[in-house]
Amino acid sequence: MSNIKRSISVGCLFSLSVMLTAGCSQSPNVASNDSAQVESEVDRQNNIRVASLSTDDYETVLDARVSDRFPDIDLLDHRGRKLQFYTDLVEDRCVCIIYFYTRCVGSCPITTQVVKKLRKDMAETFGDDLLFVSLTLEPEVDSPQELQTYMKLHGIEDDPDLPEWIYATGDFEELDALRRNLGIYDIDPIIDADKTEHAAILTFGNDRLDRWAALPVGMDYRQLKSAMTRIMGNNERQRYQSVVQYREAMMQNFRDNTAENNTAENNVTEN
Protein backbone atom coordinates (compact mmCIF):
# COMPACT_ATOMS: atom_id res chain seq x y z
CA MET A 1 0.00 0.00 0.00
CA SER A 2 1.51 3.35 -0.97
CA ASN A 3 0.58 6.84 0.19
CA ILE A 4 0.97 9.86 -2.00
CA LYS A 5 0.34 13.53 -1.45
CA ARG A 6 -2.03 15.03 -3.91
CA SER A 7 -2.43 18.79 -4.04
CA ILE A 8 -6.00 19.67 -4.60
CA SER A 9 -6.80 23.22 -5.57
CA VAL A 10 -10.34 24.21 -4.79
CA GLY A 11 -11.67 26.88 -7.08
CA CYS A 12 -14.92 28.55 -7.92
CA LEU A 13 -15.70 29.87 -11.35
CA PHE A 14 -18.37 32.50 -11.78
CA SER A 15 -19.62 33.52 -15.20
CA LEU A 16 -21.66 36.62 -15.89
CA SER A 17 -23.31 37.65 -19.13
CA VAL A 18 -24.13 41.35 -19.28
CA MET A 19 -26.26 42.92 -22.00
CA LEU A 20 -26.35 46.70 -22.26
CA THR A 21 -29.15 48.38 -24.11
CA ALA A 22 -28.08 51.64 -25.77
CA GLY A 23 -30.20 54.71 -25.15
CA CYS A 24 -31.30 57.14 -27.81
CA SER A 25 -28.19 59.27 -27.35
CA GLN A 26 -25.73 56.31 -27.19
CA SER A 27 -23.92 55.00 -30.16
CA PRO A 28 -23.32 51.21 -30.65
CA ASN A 29 -19.60 51.77 -30.02
CA VAL A 30 -20.27 53.27 -26.56
CA ALA A 31 -22.45 50.28 -25.60
CA SER A 32 -19.76 47.90 -26.79
CA ASN A 33 -17.08 49.71 -24.76
CA ASP A 34 -19.25 49.61 -21.60
CA SER A 35 -19.84 45.88 -22.03
CA ALA A 36 -16.13 45.24 -22.45
CA GLN A 37 -15.35 47.21 -19.29
CA VAL A 38 -17.92 45.23 -17.26
CA GLU A 39 -16.59 41.89 -18.53
CA SER A 40 -13.03 42.99 -17.73
CA GLU A 41 -14.05 43.86 -14.17
CA VAL A 42 -15.78 40.50 -13.74
CA ASP A 43 -12.65 38.69 -14.94
CA ARG A 44 -10.51 40.71 -12.54
CA GLN A 45 -12.75 39.84 -9.57
CA ASN A 46 -12.77 36.17 -10.56
CA ASN A 47 -8.98 36.11 -10.70
CA ILE A 48 -8.77 37.68 -7.24
CA ARG A 49 -11.26 35.12 -5.91
CA VAL A 50 -9.34 32.15 -7.35
CA ALA A 51 -6.02 33.49 -6.04
CA SER A 52 -7.46 33.84 -2.55
CA LEU A 53 -8.55 30.21 -2.29
CA SER A 54 -6.32 27.96 -0.23
CA THR A 55 -4.48 24.93 -1.56
CA ASP A 56 -4.55 21.99 0.84
CA ASP A 57 -2.67 18.69 0.74
CA TYR A 58 -4.74 15.53 1.20
CA GLU A 59 -3.31 12.08 1.75
CA THR A 60 -4.65 9.69 -0.86
CA VAL A 61 -4.34 5.94 -0.47
CA LEU A 62 -4.05 4.12 -3.76
CA ASP A 63 -5.05 0.53 -4.50
CA ALA A 64 -6.70 0.02 -1.12
CA ARG A 65 -10.26 -0.56 0.02
CA VAL A 66 -12.12 1.79 2.31
CA SER A 67 -12.58 -0.99 4.83
CA ASP A 68 -8.82 -1.58 5.01
CA ARG A 69 -8.81 1.46 7.28
CA PHE A 70 -11.31 -0.06 9.71
CA PRO A 71 -9.59 -1.05 12.95
CA ASP A 72 -9.86 -4.79 13.59
CA ILE A 73 -11.00 -4.31 17.18
CA ASP A 74 -11.91 -7.10 19.60
CA LEU A 75 -15.63 -7.61 20.22
CA LEU A 76 -17.79 -9.77 22.45
CA ASP A 77 -21.14 -10.66 20.90
CA HIS A 78 -24.49 -11.41 22.53
CA ARG A 79 -23.63 -15.13 22.65
CA GLY A 80 -20.36 -14.46 24.45
CA ARG A 81 -18.22 -15.20 21.40
CA LYS A 82 -14.96 -13.30 20.90
CA LEU A 83 -14.84 -11.72 17.46
CA GLN A 84 -12.70 -9.28 15.50
CA PHE A 85 -14.58 -6.55 13.70
CA TYR A 86 -12.98 -6.64 10.27
CA THR A 87 -11.71 -10.22 10.10
CA ASP A 88 -14.89 -11.90 11.35
CA LEU A 89 -17.65 -9.49 10.38
CA VAL A 90 -16.64 -7.36 7.40
CA GLU A 91 -14.04 -9.08 5.26
CA ASP A 92 -15.47 -10.19 1.87
CA ARG A 93 -19.05 -9.64 3.07
CA CYS A 94 -22.05 -7.38 2.69
CA VAL A 95 -22.64 -5.78 6.07
CA CYS A 96 -24.95 -3.23 7.67
CA ILE A 97 -23.57 -1.57 10.83
CA ILE A 98 -25.76 0.07 13.44
CA TYR A 99 -24.69 1.98 16.55
CA PHE A 100 -27.22 1.90 19.39
CA TYR A 101 -27.54 1.44 23.16
CA THR A 102 -30.05 -0.57 25.15
CA ARG A 103 -31.14 2.29 27.42
CA CYS A 104 -32.07 4.50 24.46
CA VAL A 105 -35.77 5.36 24.39
CA GLY A 106 -35.64 7.68 21.38
CA SER A 107 -34.45 6.60 17.94
CA CYS A 108 -32.95 3.20 18.82
CA PRO A 109 -36.25 1.27 19.14
CA ILE A 110 -37.41 2.78 15.84
CA THR A 111 -34.11 1.86 14.19
CA THR A 112 -34.44 -1.68 15.50
CA GLN A 113 -37.88 -2.09 13.92
CA VAL A 114 -36.68 -0.72 10.58
CA VAL A 115 -33.69 -3.07 10.56
CA LYS A 116 -35.95 -6.00 11.49
CA LYS A 117 -38.02 -5.27 8.38
CA LEU A 118 -34.91 -4.86 6.22
CA ARG A 119 -33.56 -8.16 7.51
CA LYS A 120 -36.77 -9.94 6.53
CA ASP A 121 -37.29 -8.19 3.20
CA MET A 122 -33.68 -8.68 2.05
CA ALA A 123 -33.38 -12.31 3.12
CA GLU A 124 -34.47 -13.81 -0.18
CA THR A 125 -32.19 -11.56 -2.22
CA PHE A 126 -29.01 -11.79 -0.14
CA GLY A 127 -29.30 -14.86 2.05
CA ASP A 128 -26.03 -15.58 3.89
CA ASP A 129 -24.21 -12.84 1.95
CA LEU A 130 -25.63 -10.20 4.27
CA LEU A 131 -24.81 -9.57 7.93
CA PHE A 132 -26.29 -7.03 10.36
CA VAL A 133 -24.07 -5.80 13.20
CA SER A 134 -25.32 -3.68 16.11
CA LEU A 135 -22.57 -2.09 18.22
CA THR A 136 -23.30 -0.48 21.56
CA LEU A 137 -22.52 3.14 22.40
CA GLU A 138 -22.58 2.22 26.11
CA PRO A 139 -20.30 -0.83 26.48
CA GLU A 140 -19.94 -0.12 30.20
CA VAL A 141 -23.63 -1.00 30.56
CA ASP A 142 -24.44 -3.28 27.64
CA SER A 143 -22.97 -6.64 28.59
CA PRO A 144 -23.76 -9.73 26.48
CA GLN A 145 -26.57 -10.49 28.93
CA GLU A 146 -28.04 -7.01 28.48
CA LEU A 147 -27.79 -7.40 24.72
CA GLN A 148 -29.66 -10.71 24.88
CA THR A 149 -32.38 -9.10 26.99
CA TYR A 150 -32.70 -6.26 24.48
CA MET A 151 -32.97 -8.67 21.55
CA LYS A 152 -35.62 -10.72 23.32
CA LEU A 153 -37.58 -7.58 24.20
CA HIS A 154 -37.66 -6.54 20.53
CA GLY A 155 -38.33 -9.99 19.12
CA ILE A 156 -34.95 -10.49 17.46
CA GLU A 157 -34.12 -14.15 17.04
CA ASP A 158 -31.24 -16.17 15.62
CA ASP A 159 -33.27 -17.35 12.62
CA PRO A 160 -31.40 -19.54 10.08
CA ASP A 161 -33.79 -18.36 7.35
CA LEU A 162 -32.78 -14.73 7.86
CA PRO A 163 -29.43 -12.92 7.52
CA GLU A 164 -27.41 -13.16 10.73
CA TRP A 165 -27.76 -10.25 13.16
CA ILE A 166 -25.00 -9.85 15.73
CA TYR A 167 -25.17 -7.58 18.77
CA ALA A 168 -21.73 -6.84 20.19
CA THR A 169 -19.86 -4.86 22.81
CA GLY A 170 -16.19 -4.09 23.46
CA ASP A 171 -13.77 -1.52 24.79
CA PHE A 172 -15.28 1.98 24.74
CA GLU A 173 -12.21 3.71 23.28
CA GLU A 174 -11.91 1.13 20.52
CA LEU A 175 -15.62 1.24 19.70
CA ASP A 176 -15.48 5.02 19.57
CA ALA A 177 -12.43 4.96 17.29
CA LEU A 178 -14.28 2.55 15.01
CA ARG A 179 -17.28 4.85 14.98
CA ARG A 180 -15.11 7.67 13.77
CA ASN A 181 -13.46 5.51 11.12
CA LEU A 182 -16.94 4.69 9.86
CA GLY A 183 -17.67 8.41 9.60
CA ILE A 184 -20.44 8.34 12.22
CA TYR A 185 -19.52 11.51 14.06
CA ASP A 186 -20.18 15.23 14.14
CA ILE A 187 -17.39 17.78 13.72
CA ASP A 188 -18.81 19.73 16.65
CA PRO A 189 -17.45 17.93 19.77
CA ILE A 190 -20.44 18.98 21.87
CA ILE A 191 -22.90 17.48 19.40
CA ASP A 192 -20.66 14.47 18.89
CA ALA A 193 -20.77 13.74 22.63
CA ASP A 194 -24.53 13.26 22.34
CA LYS A 195 -25.12 9.54 21.73
CA THR A 196 -28.51 10.22 20.13
CA GLU A 197 -26.71 11.86 17.21
CA HIS A 198 -25.29 8.50 16.10
CA ALA A 199 -28.09 6.08 16.87
CA ALA A 200 -30.27 6.49 13.77
CA ILE A 201 -27.75 6.01 10.97
CA LEU A 202 -27.17 2.85 8.95
CA THR A 203 -23.67 2.37 7.55
CA PHE A 204 -23.60 -0.36 4.94
CA GLY A 205 -21.36 -1.68 2.24
CA ASN A 206 -19.70 -4.51 0.38
CA ASP A 207 -16.09 -5.14 1.34
CA ARG A 208 -15.50 -7.29 -1.72
CA LEU A 209 -16.55 -4.53 -4.14
CA ASP A 210 -15.39 -1.60 -1.96
CA ARG A 211 -18.77 0.12 -2.04
CA TRP A 212 -19.89 1.95 1.11
CA ALA A 213 -22.58 4.40 2.08
CA ALA A 214 -24.55 5.70 5.08
CA LEU A 215 -28.18 6.81 5.30
CA PRO A 216 -30.60 7.91 8.03
CA VAL A 217 -33.14 5.38 9.22
CA GLY A 218 -35.93 7.94 9.02
CA MET A 219 -35.86 8.27 5.22
CA ASP A 220 -38.45 6.66 2.95
CA TYR A 221 -38.24 2.91 3.55
CA ARG A 222 -38.51 1.90 -0.11
CA GLN A 223 -35.69 4.26 -1.06
CA LEU A 224 -33.56 3.08 1.86
CA LYS A 225 -33.95 -0.56 0.89
CA SER A 226 -33.29 0.18 -2.78
CA ALA A 227 -30.11 2.11 -1.95
CA MET A 228 -28.84 -0.68 0.28
CA THR A 229 -29.38 -3.36 -2.36
CA ARG A 230 -27.74 -1.22 -5.03
CA ILE A 231 -24.67 -0.54 -2.90
CA MET A 232 -24.23 -3.98 -1.33
CA GLY A 233 -25.31 -6.25 -4.19
CA ASN A 234 -22.70 -8.62 -5.59
CA ASN A 235 -24.57 -9.10 -8.84
CA GLU A 236 -27.37 -7.58 -10.92
CA ARG A 237 -30.01 -9.78 -9.30
CA GLN A 238 -29.11 -8.42 -5.88
CA ARG A 239 -28.47 -4.82 -6.95
CA TYR A 240 -31.69 -4.38 -8.89
CA GLN A 241 -34.05 -6.65 -6.98
CA SER A 242 -35.76 -3.70 -5.29
CA VAL A 243 -36.29 -1.99 -8.64
CA VAL A 244 -37.81 -5.16 -10.10
CA GLN A 245 -40.08 -5.63 -7.09
CA TYR A 246 -41.20 -1.99 -7.24
CA ARG A 247 -42.04 -2.24 -10.95
CA GLU A 248 -43.91 -5.49 -10.39
CA ALA A 249 -45.92 -3.90 -7.59
CA MET A 250 -46.72 -0.89 -9.78
CA MET A 251 -47.85 -3.13 -12.64
CA GLN A 252 -50.01 -5.20 -10.30
CA ASN A 253 -51.54 -2.02 -8.91
CA PHE A 254 -52.25 -0.85 -12.47
CA ARG A 255 -53.89 -4.18 -13.35
CA ASP A 256 -56.01 -4.08 -10.20
CA ASN A 257 -57.16 -0.53 -10.90
CA THR A 258 -57.94 -1.39 -14.51
CA ALA A 259 -60.00 -4.39 -13.42
CA GLU A 260 -61.93 -2.27 -10.90
CA ASN A 261 -62.62 0.41 -13.51
CA ASN A 262 -63.83 -2.19 -16.02
CA THR A 263 -66.13 -3.72 -13.42
CA ALA A 264 -67.54 -0.30 -12.54
CA GLU A 265 -68.14 0.53 -16.22
CA ASN A 266 -69.89 -2.79 -16.84
CA ASN A 267 -72.16 -2.20 -13.86
CA VAL A 268 -73.09 1.23 -15.17
CA THR A 269 -73.79 -0.18 -18.65
CA GLU A 270 -75.99 -2.97 -17.32
CA ASN A 271 -78.00 -0.57 -15.19
C-alpha positions in Angstrom: 0.0 0.0 0.0 1.5 3.4 -1.0 0.6 6.8 0.2 1.0 9.9 -2.0 0.3 13.5 -1.4 -2.0 15.0 -3.9 -2.4 18.8 -4.0 -6.0 19.7 -4.6 -6.8 23.2 -5.6 -10.3 24.2 -4.8 -11.7 26.9 -7.1 -14.9 28.6 -7.9 -15.7 29.9 -11.4 -18.4 32.5 -11.8 -19.6 33.5 -15.2 -21.7 36.6 -15.9 -23.3 37.6 -19.1 -24.1 41.3 -19.3 -26.3 42.9 -22.0 -26.4 46.7 -22.3 -29.1 48.4 -24.1 -28.1 51.6 -25.8 -30.2 54.7 -25.2 -31.3 57.1 -27.8 -28.2 59.3 -27.3 -25.7 56.3 -27.2 -23.9 55.0 -30.2 -23.3 51.2 -30.7 -19.6 51.8 -30.0 -20.3 53.3 -26.6 -22.5 50.3 -25.6 -19.8 47.9 -26.8 -17.1 49.7 -24.8 -19.2 49.6 -21.6 -19.8 45.9 -22.0 -16.1 45.2 -22.4 -15.4 47.2 -19.3 -17.9 45.2 -17.3 -16.6 41.9 -18.5 -13.0 43.0 -17.7 -14.1 43.9 -14.2 -15.8 40.5 -13.7 -12.7 38.7 -14.9 -10.5 40.7 -12.5 -12.8 39.8 -9.6 -12.8 36.2 -10.6 -9.0 36.1 -10.7 -8.8 37.7 -7.2 -11.3 35.1 -5.9 -9.3 32.2 -7.4 -6.0 33.5 -6.0 -7.5 33.8 -2.5 -8.5 30.2 -2.3 -6.3 28.0 -0.2 -4.5 24.9 -1.6 -4.5 22.0 0.8 -2.7 18.7 0.7 -4.7 15.5 1.2 -3.3 12.1 1.7 -4.6 9.7 -0.9 -4.3 5.9 -0.5 -4.1 4.1 -3.8 -5.1 0.5 -4.5 -6.7 0.0 -1.1 -10.3 -0.6 0.0 -12.1 1.8 2.3 -12.6 -1.0 4.8 -8.8 -1.6 5.0 -8.8 1.5 7.3 -11.3 -0.1 9.7 -9.6 -1.0 13.0 -9.9 -4.8 13.6 -11.0 -4.3 17.2 -11.9 -7.1 19.6 -15.6 -7.6 20.2 -17.8 -9.8 22.4 -21.1 -10.7 20.9 -24.5 -11.4 22.5 -23.6 -15.1 22.6 -20.4 -14.5 24.5 -18.2 -15.2 21.4 -15.0 -13.3 20.9 -14.8 -11.7 17.5 -12.7 -9.3 15.5 -14.6 -6.6 13.7 -13.0 -6.6 10.3 -11.7 -10.2 10.1 -14.9 -11.9 11.4 -17.7 -9.5 10.4 -16.6 -7.4 7.4 -14.0 -9.1 5.3 -15.5 -10.2 1.9 -19.0 -9.6 3.1 -22.1 -7.4 2.7 -22.6 -5.8 6.1 -24.9 -3.2 7.7 -23.6 -1.6 10.8 -25.8 0.1 13.4 -24.7 2.0 16.6 -27.2 1.9 19.4 -27.5 1.4 23.2 -30.1 -0.6 25.1 -31.1 2.3 27.4 -32.1 4.5 24.5 -35.8 5.4 24.4 -35.6 7.7 21.4 -34.5 6.6 17.9 -32.9 3.2 18.8 -36.3 1.3 19.1 -37.4 2.8 15.8 -34.1 1.9 14.2 -34.4 -1.7 15.5 -37.9 -2.1 13.9 -36.7 -0.7 10.6 -33.7 -3.1 10.6 -36.0 -6.0 11.5 -38.0 -5.3 8.4 -34.9 -4.9 6.2 -33.6 -8.2 7.5 -36.8 -9.9 6.5 -37.3 -8.2 3.2 -33.7 -8.7 2.0 -33.4 -12.3 3.1 -34.5 -13.8 -0.2 -32.2 -11.6 -2.2 -29.0 -11.8 -0.1 -29.3 -14.9 2.1 -26.0 -15.6 3.9 -24.2 -12.8 1.9 -25.6 -10.2 4.3 -24.8 -9.6 7.9 -26.3 -7.0 10.4 -24.1 -5.8 13.2 -25.3 -3.7 16.1 -22.6 -2.1 18.2 -23.3 -0.5 21.6 -22.5 3.1 22.4 -22.6 2.2 26.1 -20.3 -0.8 26.5 -19.9 -0.1 30.2 -23.6 -1.0 30.6 -24.4 -3.3 27.6 -23.0 -6.6 28.6 -23.8 -9.7 26.5 -26.6 -10.5 28.9 -28.0 -7.0 28.5 -27.8 -7.4 24.7 -29.7 -10.7 24.9 -32.4 -9.1 27.0 -32.7 -6.3 24.5 -33.0 -8.7 21.6 -35.6 -10.7 23.3 -37.6 -7.6 24.2 -37.7 -6.5 20.5 -38.3 -10.0 19.1 -35.0 -10.5 17.5 -34.1 -14.1 17.0 -31.2 -16.2 15.6 -33.3 -17.3 12.6 -31.4 -19.5 10.1 -33.8 -18.4 7.4 -32.8 -14.7 7.9 -29.4 -12.9 7.5 -27.4 -13.2 10.7 -27.8 -10.3 13.2 -25.0 -9.8 15.7 -25.2 -7.6 18.8 -21.7 -6.8 20.2 -19.9 -4.9 22.8 -16.2 -4.1 23.5 -13.8 -1.5 24.8 -15.3 2.0 24.7 -12.2 3.7 23.3 -11.9 1.1 20.5 -15.6 1.2 19.7 -15.5 5.0 19.6 -12.4 5.0 17.3 -14.3 2.6 15.0 -17.3 4.8 15.0 -15.1 7.7 13.8 -13.5 5.5 11.1 -16.9 4.7 9.9 -17.7 8.4 9.6 -20.4 8.3 12.2 -19.5 11.5 14.1 -20.2 15.2 14.1 -17.4 17.8 13.7 -18.8 19.7 16.7 -17.4 17.9 19.8 -20.4 19.0 21.9 -22.9 17.5 19.4 -20.7 14.5 18.9 -20.8 13.7 22.6 -24.5 13.3 22.3 -25.1 9.5 21.7 -28.5 10.2 20.1 -26.7 11.9 17.2 -25.3 8.5 16.1 -28.1 6.1 16.9 -30.3 6.5 13.8 -27.8 6.0 11.0 -27.2 2.9 8.9 -23.7 2.4 7.6 -23.6 -0.4 4.9 -21.4 -1.7 2.2 -19.7 -4.5 0.4 -16.1 -5.1 1.3 -15.5 -7.3 -1.7 -16.5 -4.5 -4.1 -15.4 -1.6 -2.0 -18.8 0.1 -2.0 -19.9 1.9 1.1 -22.6 4.4 2.1 -24.6 5.7 5.1 -28.2 6.8 5.3 -30.6 7.9 8.0 -33.1 5.4 9.2 -35.9 7.9 9.0 -35.9 8.3 5.2 -38.5 6.7 3.0 -38.2 2.9 3.5 -38.5 1.9 -0.1 -35.7 4.3 -1.1 -33.6 3.1 1.9 -34.0 -0.6 0.9 -33.3 0.2 -2.8 -30.1 2.1 -1.9 -28.8 -0.7 0.3 -29.4 -3.4 -2.4 -27.7 -1.2 -5.0 -24.7 -0.5 -2.9 -24.2 -4.0 -1.3 -25.3 -6.2 -4.2 -22.7 -8.6 -5.6 -24.6 -9.1 -8.8 -27.4 -7.6 -10.9 -30.0 -9.8 -9.3 -29.1 -8.4 -5.9 -28.5 -4.8 -7.0 -31.7 -4.4 -8.9 -34.1 -6.7 -7.0 -35.8 -3.7 -5.3 -36.3 -2.0 -8.6 -37.8 -5.2 -10.1 -40.1 -5.6 -7.1 -41.2 -2.0 -7.2 -42.0 -2.2 -10.9 -43.9 -5.5 -10.4 -45.9 -3.9 -7.6 -46.7 -0.9 -9.8 -47.9 -3.1 -12.6 -50.0 -5.2 -10.3 -51.5 -2.0 -8.9 -52.2 -0.8 -12.5 -53.9 -4.2 -13.4 -56.0 -4.1 -10.2 -57.2 -0.5 -10.9 -57.9 -1.4 -14.5 -60.0 -4.4 -13.4 -61.9 -2.3 -10.9 -62.6 0.4 -13.5 -63.8 -2.2 -16.0 -66.1 -3.7 -13.4 -67.5 -0.3 -12.5 -68.1 0.5 -16.2 -69.9 -2.8 -16.8 -72.2 -2.2 -13.9 -73.1 1.2 -15.2 -73.8 -0.2 -18.6 -76.0 -3.0 -17.3 -78.0 -0.6 -15.2 
